[in-house]
């Protein structure tokens, strides 16, 4: 009897402990699945007004509407986007700090020998947000050429006379300019800025002659007549600007440069929260509002999974290392 009572007592204790454990697991699971339960910050490593902003802010607006919590944009420009990346890499991996980087961050390892973060080791890849071609834009008052032919003739006749602005040393804008020089056998002076926004403002003001920019940040300025587009990179015209000739048509079949934007979280972010972030992201991307904005900016949505995006980033780092070496690009 005593022995039987002990067994029953132990069984009751086990059942109580099991129930408590299930309750704790349930609460923990609920806490994780409840993400977000407070505002989320998205670090954008460039000043406001650039290409990253052109996609980050509409995305943030739809996220807030659908997820019910604000997605706050924190612009941290400087050092070709690497300053903001460094800050994001050190953030708590709790799902409340995200990083929206770009192609520039796969170029940085080849341009900045002493980065204090590693894009592949210090972050977890979540999604490729948008992909847009590069476009050559000029100030129509400073460079009043009717088309690309008149532009390239003038540039070739006056080596060093003209300059181009970029989002910063080591960005895709910088590399697009260096590739252009290499393939057209021209010389144009590079002027780095702290982001595409400031570079475009100086282009509009007439302080620089041209910019090699992602179409996302230039689109509205082109439509408004503040700047003029002469060429879109790649082998086909862009649906948002069907009258704009592509590089292949203009005798530059190998001039293909795109600007893409992606989303990462700090390493250590739980798989559950990563899944919730991607889920909310896909909901936002499915809205008519984002589809319209992406299309007007000449951008494509991506269907890459987080794992596929990670493989894409790895391939881009290797590809840009080859481009940097071939072009001779360096930090000014």
C-alpha positions in Angstrom: 0.0 0.0 0.0 2.7 2.4 0.9 4.6 1.5 -2.2 1.4 1.9 -4.3 0.8 5.3 -2.8 4.3 6.4 -3.6 3.8 5.3 -7.2 0.6 7.3 -7.4 2.1 10.3 -5.8 5.1 10.2 -8.2 2.7 9.9 -11.1 0.7 12.9 -9.9 3.9 14.9 -9.6 5.0 13.9 -13.1 1.6 14.8 -14.5 1.8 18.2 -12.8 5.3 18.8 -14.0 4.4 17.8 -17.5 1.3 20.1 -17.6 3.5 22.9 -16.3 6.1 22.2 -19.0 3.5 22.1 -21.7 2.1 25.4 -20.5 5.5 27.0 -20.4 6.2 25.8 -23.9 2.8 27.0 -25.1 3.5 30.4 -23.6 7.0 30.6 -25.2 5.6 29.5 -28.6 2.8 32.1 -28.3 5.3 34.8 -27.3 7.4 34.0 -30.4 4.5 33.7 -32.8 3.1 37.0 -31.4 6.0 38.9 -33.1 5.8 41.8 -33.6 4.4 43.0 -30.3 6.3 46.4 -30.4 7.7 48.6 -33.2 10.4 47.1 -35.4 13.4 49.2 -36.6 14.8 48.7 -40.1 18.3 50.1 -40.5 18.8 51.6 -44.0 22.5 52.3 -44.5 22.1 55.3 -46.8 20.6 58.8 -46.4 17.0 59.4 -47.2 16.1 59.8 -50.8 18.2 57.0 -52.3 17.3 53.8 -54.0 17.1 51.8 -50.7 14.7 54.3 -49.3 12.5 54.1 -52.5 11.7 50.5 -51.6 12.1 50.5 -47.8 9.5 53.2 -47.0 6.6 51.8 -49.1 7.5 48.3 -47.6 7.4 49.8 -44.1 4.1 51.4 -44.7 2.5 48.1 -45.8 4.2 46.2 -43.0 2.7 48.6 -40.4 -0.8 48.3 -41.9 -0.7 44.5 -42.1 1.3 43.5 -39.0 -0.2 46.2 -36.8 3.1 47.6 -35.5 5.3 50.4 -37.0 8.3 49.6 -39.0 10.6 52.5 -38.3 13.2 53.5 -40.9 16.6 54.4 -39.4 18.8 56.0 -42.0 22.5 55.4 -41.1 24.5 56.6 -44.1 28.3 56.6 -44.6 31.3 54.6 -45.9 29.4 53.2 -48.9 26.7 51.7 -46.7 29.1 49.8 -44.4 28.6 52.1 -41.4 24.9 51.1 -41.2 25.7 47.5 -41.8 28.2 47.5 -38.9 25.5 49.0 -36.6 23.0 46.4 -37.7 25.4 43.5 -37.2 25.8 44.4 -33.5 22.0 44.7 -32.8 20.2 42.3 -30.5 19.0 39.2 -32.5 15.4 39.5 -31.2 13.6 40.4 -34.5 13.2 44.0 -33.7 16.2 45.3 -35.7 16.3 44.4 -39.4 18.8 45.5 -42.0 17.9 46.5 -45.5 21.1 46.3 -47.5 21.9 46.2 -51.2 24.2 44.9 -53.9 26.8 47.4 -52.5 27.3 45.2 -49.5 28.5 42.3 -51.6 31.0 44.7 -53.2 32.3 46.1 -49.9 34.4 43.0 -48.9 36.6 43.7 -52.0 36.8 47.4 -51.5 37.1 47.8 -47.7 39.9 45.6 -46.3 39.1 46.2 -42.6 35.3 45.8 -42.3 34.3 45.1 -38.7 31.5 42.8 -39.8 31.0 39.9 -42.1 27.8 39.9 -44.3 27.6 36.2 -44.4 28.7 35.4 -40.8 27.1 38.2 -38.8 23.6 38.2 -40.5 21.0 35.7 -41.5 19.5 36.3 -45.0 15.8 36.7 -45.2 14.7 37.9 -48.7 15.7 39.6 -51.9 13.3 42.6 -51.9 13.7 44.1 -55.4 16.0 44.0 -58.4 16.4 47.0 -60.7 18.7 47.8 -63.6 21.3 50.6 -63.5 20.6 53.7 -65.6 22.8 56.4 -66.9 21.3 59.8 -66.0 22.6 63.3 -66.8 21.7 66.9 -66.0 20.0 68.1 -69.2 21.2 71.6 -68.8 24.9 70.7 -68.3 24.8 67.9 -70.9 22.2 68.9 -73.5 22.7 65.9 -75.8 19.8 64.5 -77.7 20.9 61.0 -77.2 23.6 58.6 -76.1 25.5 59.0 -79.3 26.0 62.7 -78.8 26.9 62.1 -75.2 29.6 59.5 -75.8 31.2 61.6 -78.6 31.5 64.5 -76.2 33.0 62.4 -73.4 35.5 60.8 -75.7 36.7 64.2 -77.1 37.3 65.6 -73.6 38.9 63.1 -71.2 38.6 64.2 -67.6 36.3 67.1 -68.4 33.2 65.3 -67.1 32.4 63.7 -63.8 30.0 61.3 -62.3 28.5 61.1 -58.8 27.9 57.8 -56.9 26.3 56.7 -53.7 29.8 56.2 -52.3 33.1 54.5 -53.0 32.6 50.8 -53.4 28.9 51.0 -54.3 27.4 49.6 -57.4 27.1 53.2 -58.7 30.9 53.5 -58.4 31.5 50.1 -60.1 29.0 50.9 -62.8 30.9 54.0 -63.7 34.3 52.2 -63.7 32.9 49.5 -65.9 31.5 52.1 -68.2 34.9 53.7 -68.5 36.6 50.4 -69.1 34.2 49.3 -71.8 33.9 52.7 -73.6 37.6 53.6 -73.2 36.7 56.9 -71.7 37.9 58.8 -68.6 35.3 60.4 -66.2 36.1 61.6 -62.7 34.4 59.9 -59.9 32.8 61.9 -57.1 31.6 59.8 -54.2 28.7 60.9 -52.0 27.2 59.5 -48.8 24.3 57.9 -50.7 22.3 58.0 -54.0 20.0 60.7 -52.6 22.7 63.4 -52.1 24.3 62.4 -55.5 21.0 62.8 -57.3 20.3 66.2 -55.6 23.7 67.5 -56.8 23.0 66.1 -60.3 19.7 68.0 -60.3 21.4 71.1 -59.1 24.1 70.8 -61.7 27.0 70.2 -59.4 27.8 66.9 -61.1 27.4 65.9 -64.8 26.0 62.4 -64.5 25.2 59.5 -62.2 25.1 55.8 -62.8 22.1 55.0 -60.6 19.6 52.2 -59.8 16.4 53.0 -61.7 14.4 52.9 -58.5 15.8 56.1 -57.1 16.0 57.9 -60.5 12.6 57.0 -61.9 10.5 59.8 -60.4 13.2 62.4 -61.3 13.3 61.1 -64.9 9.5 61.3 -65.2 9.6 64.8 -63.7 12.1 66.0 -66.3 14.7 67.0 -63.6 17.2 64.6 -65.1 17.5 62.8 -68.4 18.1 59.1 -68.9 20.4 58.1 -71.8 20.8 54.3 -71.3 19.6 51.4 -69.2 22.1 48.7 -68.5 21.7 45.2 -69.8 20.4 43.5 -72.9 16.7 44.6 -72.9 14.6 47.7 -72.4 12.8 48.3 -69.1 9.0 48.0 -69.1 8.7 51.2 -67.0 10.7 53.2 -69.6 10.1 51.5 -73.0 11.6 54.3 -75.0 14.9 54.2 -73.2 17.5 52.2 -75.2 19.5 49.5 -73.5 23.2 49.1 -73.4 23.2 46.2 -75.9 21.5 48.4 -78.5 24.1 51.1 -78.0 27.1 48.8 -78.7 27.8 47.7 -75.1 26.6 44.1 -75.0 28.6 43.3 -71.9 27.4 46.3 -69.8 25.1 44.6 -67.3 24.8 46.1 -63.9 21.8 45.8 -61.6 21.0 47.2 -58.2 19.2 44.9 -55.9 18.0 45.3 -52.3 17.7 42.6 -49.6 16.6 42.1 -46.1 18.7 40.5 -43.3 18.5 40.0 -39.5 21.3 39.8 -37.0 22.8 36.4 -36.5 21.2 34.5 -33.7 17.6 35.6 -34.6 15.5 32.5 -33.9 14.1 30.5 -36.8 10.6 31.1 -35.6 11.0 34.9 -35.8 12.8 34.7 -39.1 9.8 32.8 -40.4 7.4 35.4 -39.1 9.4 38.2 -40.7 9.4 36.5 -44.1 5.6 35.8 -43.7 4.8 39.4 -43.1 7.1 40.5 -45.9 5.3 38.2 -48.4 2.0 39.7 -47.3 3.2 43.2 -48.0 4.6 42.2 -51.4 1.3 40.8 -52.4 -0.5 44.1 -52.0 -1.5 46.1 -55.0 0.2 49.1 -53.6 3.6 47.6 -53.6 3.1 45.9 -56.9 2.3 49.3 -58.5 5.3 51.0 -56.8 7.7 48.3 -57.8 6.5 48.4 -61.4 6.7 52.2 -61.7 10.3 52.0 -60.4 11.2 49.4 -63.0 11.7 46.7 -60.4 11.1 43.0 -60.3 9.9 41.1 -57.2 12.0 38.1 -56.2 10.7 34.6 -55.3 14.0 33.4 -53.7 13.7 31.5 -50.4 16.0 32.7 -47.5 18.4 29.8 -48.3 18.4 30.8 -52.0 19.0 34.4 -51.2 22.0 33.4 -49.0 23.5 31.5 -52.0 22.8 34.5 -54.2 24.7 36.8 -51.8 27.6 34.4 -51.7 27.7 34.3 -55.6 27.5 38.1 -55.8 30.4 38.6 -53.4 32.6 36.4 -55.6 31.3 38.0 -58.8 32.0 41.6 -57.6 35.5 40.6 -56.4 36.3 39.7 -60.0 34.8 43.0 -61.3 36.7 45.1 -58.8 40.0 43.5 -59.8 39.3 43.8 -63.5 38.2 47.5 -63.3 41.0 48.6 -61.0 38.4 50.4 -58.8 39.7 51.7 -55.5 38.7 53.9 -52.6 39.3 57.6 -53.1 
